[in-house]
Amino acid sequence: AAAVCYHDAAAQKSFIATLAPGASQWVEHPVASNCLDLVMDARGDVVSVGFNGTSFDASKIVNGQASTETISDNVMDEPSVAISPSGLAIALVRDKNFHIVAFR
């Protein structure tokens, strides 16, 4: 399994493309935010973090279904995400007071 984030400049849209094990064709999933960090778990589920305007968002693909949720509006940069074998995702980012904050 594989996943990649990209921004289609012509369409002005961001996508996460996934490739299932043994597959020969990528599946595109539109997401609301840009992808600044991306991880995949052992089941092939994907989570990415990025910014959509001023909000910090997480986009996920679970069982082939994509969704995006806003995490916070009080952050500015340095996003990172990790995922555990059980599927728990932890996102780190720097808030507007220059403190590192975590979201799960």
C-alpha positions in Angstrom: 0.0 0.0 0.0 1.1 3.6 -0.7 -0.2 7.1 -0.3 0.9 10.5 -1.6 -0.4 14.0 -1.2 -0.4 16.6 -3.9 -2.0 19.9 -5.0 -3.4 20.2 -8.5 -2.5 23.8 -9.4 -4.8 23.9 -12.4 -7.9 22.8 -10.5 -6.8 24.5 -7.2 -7.5 21.3 -5.2 -5.6 19.0 -2.9 -5.7 15.3 -3.2 -4.5 12.2 -1.4 -3.9 9.4 -3.8 -3.8 5.8 -2.5 -2.6 2.6 -4.0 -3.9 -0.7 -2.5 -1.6 -3.7 -2.1 -1.3 -5.4 -5.5 -3.3 -2.7 -7.3 -2.0 -1.1 -10.5 -4.1 2.1 -10.4 -4.1 5.0 -7.9 -7.4 6.2 -6.3 -7.7 10.0 -5.8 -9.4 11.4 -2.8 -10.1 15.2 -2.7 -9.3 16.8 0.6 -10.0 20.3 1.9 -6.5 21.2 3.2 -3.0 21.0 1.8 -1.0 18.1 3.0 2.1 19.0 5.0 2.6 15.7 6.7 1.2 12.3 5.8 1.3 8.8 7.4 -0.3 5.4 6.7 -1.0 2.7 9.2 -0.6 -1.1 8.7 -4.2 -1.4 7.5 -3.7 1.1 4.7 -5.7 3.9 6.4 -4.1 7.4 5.9 -4.1 10.6 7.9 -2.5 14.0 6.8 -2.4 17.4 8.4 -2.2 20.8 6.8 -3.8 24.2 6.7 -6.9 25.4 5.0 -6.7 29.1 5.1 -6.1 29.8 8.8 -7.4 26.6 10.2 -5.3 23.5 11.0 -7.1 20.4 9.5 -6.7 16.7 9.5 -7.7 14.7 6.5 -8.1 11.0 6.8 -9.0 8.0 4.6 -10.4 5.1 6.5 -11.7 2.1 4.6 -11.5 4.0 1.4 -13.7 6.9 2.6 -12.1 10.4 2.8 -13.0 13.1 5.4 -11.5 16.3 6.7 -12.0 17.9 10.1 -10.8 21.2 11.5 -8.6 20.7 14.5 -7.8 24.3 15.6 -7.8 27.9 14.4 -5.1 29.0 16.9 -2.0 27.5 15.2 0.5 28.8 12.7 3.1 26.3 11.5 5.4 23.3 11.9 2.7 20.5 11.7 3.6 16.9 12.1 1.5 13.7 12.5 2.1 10.1 13.6 -0.1 7.1 13.9 0.1 4.1 16.2 -0.5 0.5 15.2 -3.9 0.7 16.9 -4.9 3.7 14.7 -4.5 6.5 17.2 -3.2 9.6 15.5 -1.2 12.3 17.2 -0.8 15.7 15.5 1.7 18.3 16.7 1.8 22.0 15.7 3.1 25.3 16.9 0.3 27.6 18.2 0.2 31.4 17.8 2.0 31.9 21.1 5.0 29.8 19.8 4.1 26.8 22.0 4.0 23.2 20.7 0.5 21.7 21.2 -0.6 18.1 20.5 -4.0 16.8 19.3 -5.2 13.2 19.2 
